[in-house]
Amino acid sequence: MRNVFSAIKRVYLRFFASQARPIMVYYKRNFQKEKKENIRISSSTFLDYKERLKIDKEVFIGHFNFVEASNGIEIEEGVQITNYCSITTHSSHNSIRLYGEKYKDFANLVGYIKGSVFIGKYTFVGPHSVIMPKTRIGKGSLVSAYSYVQGEFPDFSIIAGNPATVIGSTKKMDQRILEQHAELKPFYEAWAND
């Protein structure tokens, strides 16, 4: 009898474990009900304040991400956000230490940061990156894995580090590839030069 219960338990756990695996969810409209084709967001990504999260077409947000949009996030066309990333529009990481147990007693906290986040077209955000409030990342940028990003970054930046800085240009990297594959130039120029 014990073997029967063990077998049932194994089947039960295997079934529910398979149901808990993250999957990609496809959307044909963004959260403002605008028609936007091919938005893909993992079922394991937590989206807070969806109504303030503006996503354009062809956006990919992978597994196990945290996206908090209380102060507004705009993600433009073709952006790819990999896995285990956090994007937040507010942070108490300084004020919690300054106030200690009195943190909850004040409305306007010193050290409390809030502001919008903008991620430009065809930007790639590597795994385990953190994008903080008051951040603007220009189009065609590459955020390296494990980066802590806050501030303004121009178009075609290679962004890396903690704190993140611009360490190069994707434009230069892209030109080397486009020299070898001239057939891709019209596709690239269609978005990169607008």
C-alpha positions as CSV (number, residue, x, y, z in Angstrom):
1,M,0.0,0.0,0.0
2,R,2.9,2.3,0.8
3,N,4.2,2.0,-2.8
4,V,0.9,2.9,-4.2
5,F,0.8,6.1,-2.2
6,S,4.4,6.9,-3.2
7,A,3.5,6.4,-6.9
8,I,0.4,8.6,-6.6
9,K,2.5,11.3,-4.8
10,R,5.2,11.2,-7.5
11,V,2.6,11.6,-10.3
12,Y,0.8,14.4,-8.4
13,L,4.0,16.3,-7.8
14,R,5.2,15.8,-11.3
15,F,1.9,17.1,-12.7
16,F,1.8,20.2,-10.5
17,A,5.5,20.9,-11.0
18,S,5.0,20.9,-14.7
19,Q,2.1,23.3,-14.4
20,A,4.2,25.7,-12.3
21,R,6.9,26.1,-15.0
22,P,7.0,29.7,-16.4
23,I,5.6,30.1,-19.9
24,M,5.7,33.0,-22.3
25,V,2.4,34.8,-22.6
26,Y,1.6,36.6,-25.9
27,Y,-0.3,39.9,-26.0
28,K,-1.8,41.6,-29.0
29,R,-2.5,44.8,-27.0
30,N,-0.6,46.6,-24.3
31,F,-2.0,47.5,-20.9
32,Q,-3.5,50.8,-22.3
33,K,-5.5,48.6,-24.8
34,E,-3.5,49.9,-27.8
35,K,-3.0,47.3,-30.5
36,K,0.7,46.2,-30.3
37,E,1.7,43.0,-32.0
38,N,4.0,40.3,-30.4
39,I,4.4,41.4,-26.9
40,R,5.9,38.5,-24.9
41,I,6.0,38.4,-21.1
42,S,6.8,35.5,-18.9
43,S,4.2,34.2,-16.6
44,S,6.8,34.3,-13.8
45,T,7.4,38.1,-14.3
46,F,5.7,40.3,-11.7
47,L,4.2,43.4,-13.1
48,D,3.1,46.1,-10.6
49,Y,1.0,49.1,-11.7
50,K,0.4,47.7,-15.2
51,E,-1.7,50.7,-16.1
52,R,1.4,52.8,-15.9
53,L,3.6,50.4,-17.9
54,K,3.6,51.4,-21.5
55,I,4.9,48.7,-23.8
56,D,5.4,48.9,-27.6
57,K,5.3,46.1,-30.1
58,E,7.8,43.3,-30.4
59,V,8.9,43.6,-26.7
60,F,10.2,40.5,-24.9
61,I,10.3,40.3,-21.0
62,G,11.7,37.0,-19.9
63,H,11.4,34.9,-16.7
64,F,11.6,35.9,-13.1
65,N,11.6,39.7,-13.5
66,F,10.2,42.4,-11.2
67,V,8.7,45.4,-13.0
68,E,7.3,48.1,-10.7
69,A,5.8,51.0,-12.7
70,S,4.1,53.2,-10.1
71,N,5.9,56.3,-11.5
72,G,5.7,55.3,-15.1
73,I,7.8,53.0,-17.3
74,E,8.0,53.2,-21.1
75,I,9.5,50.3,-23.0
76,E,9.8,51.0,-26.7
77,E,9.6,48.7,-29.7
78,G,11.9,45.6,-29.9
79,V,13.3,45.9,-26.4
80,Q,14.5,42.6,-24.8
81,I,14.7,42.2,-21.1
82,T,16.2,38.9,-20.2
83,N,15.8,37.1,-16.9
84,Y,16.1,38.0,-13.2
85,C,16.0,41.8,-13.8
86,S,14.4,44.4,-11.6
87,I,13.0,47.7,-13.0
88,T,11.6,50.0,-10.3
89,T,10.3,53.6,-10.3
90,H,10.7,54.1,-6.6
91,S,13.2,53.0,-4.0
92,S,13.6,53.5,-0.2
93,H,17.1,51.9,-0.1
94,N,18.5,55.1,1.5
95,S,15.6,56.4,3.6
96,I,14.9,53.1,5.4
97,R,18.3,53.4,7.1
98,L,18.0,57.1,7.8
99,Y,14.6,56.7,9.6
100,G,14.9,53.3,11.1
101,E,11.7,52.3,12.9
102,K,10.2,55.8,12.2
103,Y,10.2,55.2,8.5
104,K,6.5,54.6,8.4
105,D,5.7,57.8,10.3
106,F,6.7,60.2,7.6
107,A,5.2,61.0,4.1
108,N,8.0,62.9,2.4
109,L,11.1,60.8,3.2
110,V,14.6,62.1,2.8
111,G,16.6,59.7,0.6
112,Y,13.5,58.3,-1.0
113,I,13.9,58.1,-4.8
114,K,11.1,58.1,-7.3
115,G,10.9,58.8,-11.0
116,S,10.1,57.3,-14.4
117,V,12.1,54.8,-16.5
118,F,12.4,54.9,-20.3
119,I,14.1,52.1,-22.4
120,G,14.6,53.0,-26.0
121,K,14.0,50.9,-29.1
122,Y,15.9,47.7,-29.6
123,T,17.8,47.8,-26.3
124,F,18.9,44.6,-24.7
125,V,18.9,44.3,-20.9
126,G,21.2,41.5,-19.7
127,P,20.3,39.1,-16.8
128,H,20.4,40.2,-13.1
129,S,20.4,43.9,-14.0
130,V,18.7,46.5,-11.9
131,I,17.2,49.6,-13.5
132,M,16.5,52.3,-10.9
133,P,14.1,55.3,-10.9
134,K,15.0,58.4,-13.0
135,T,16.6,56.4,-15.7
136,R,16.6,56.9,-19.4
137,I,18.3,54.4,-21.7
138,G,18.6,55.5,-25.3
139,K,17.7,53.3,-28.3
140,G,20.0,50.5,-29.5
141,S,21.8,50.1,-26.2
142,L,23.1,47.0,-24.5
143,V,22.9,46.7,-20.7
144,S,25.5,44.1,-19.6
145,A,24.5,41.4,-17.1
146,Y,24.6,42.4,-13.4
147,S,24.5,46.1,-14.1
148,Y,23.1,48.6,-11.6
149,V,21.7,51.3,-13.9
150,Q,20.5,54.8,-12.9
151,G,20.7,58.1,-14.9
152,E,20.8,59.2,-18.5
153,F,22.4,57.0,-21.2
154,P,22.7,58.1,-24.8
155,D,21.5,56.1,-27.8
156,F,23.7,53.1,-28.8
157,S,25.4,52.8,-25.3
158,I,27.1,49.7,-24.0
159,I,26.3,50.1,-20.3
160,A,28.0,48.0,-17.6
161,G,28.9,48.0,-13.9
162,N,27.8,48.8,-10.4
163,P,27.2,51.7,-10.7
164,A,26.7,51.4,-14.5
165,T,28.6,53.6,-16.9
166,V,28.9,53.8,-20.7
167,I,31.8,51.6,-21.7
168,G,31.4,51.6,-25.4
169,S,29.1,52.1,-28.4
170,T,26.9,49.4,-30.0
171,K,27.0,51.6,-33.2
172,K,30.7,50.7,-33.6
173,M,30.0,47.0,-32.9
174,D,27.1,47.0,-35.3
175,Q,29.1,48.6,-38.1
176,R,31.6,45.7,-38.1
177,I,28.8,43.2,-38.5
178,L,27.0,45.3,-41.2
179,E,30.2,45.5,-43.2
180,Q,30.2,41.7,-43.3
181,H,26.4,41.5,-44.0
182,A,25.5,44.4,-46.2
183,E,22.0,42.9,-46.8
184,L,21.1,43.9,-43.2
185,K,21.8,47.6,-43.6
186,P,18.3,48.6,-44.8
187,F,16.7,46.8,-41.8
188,Y,19.1,48.5,-39.4
189,E,18.8,51.9,-40.9
190,A,15.0,51.7,-40.9
191,W,15.0,52.1,-37.1
192,A,18.5,53.4,-36.2
193,N,18.3,56.5,-38.3
194,D,14.8,57.7,-37.3
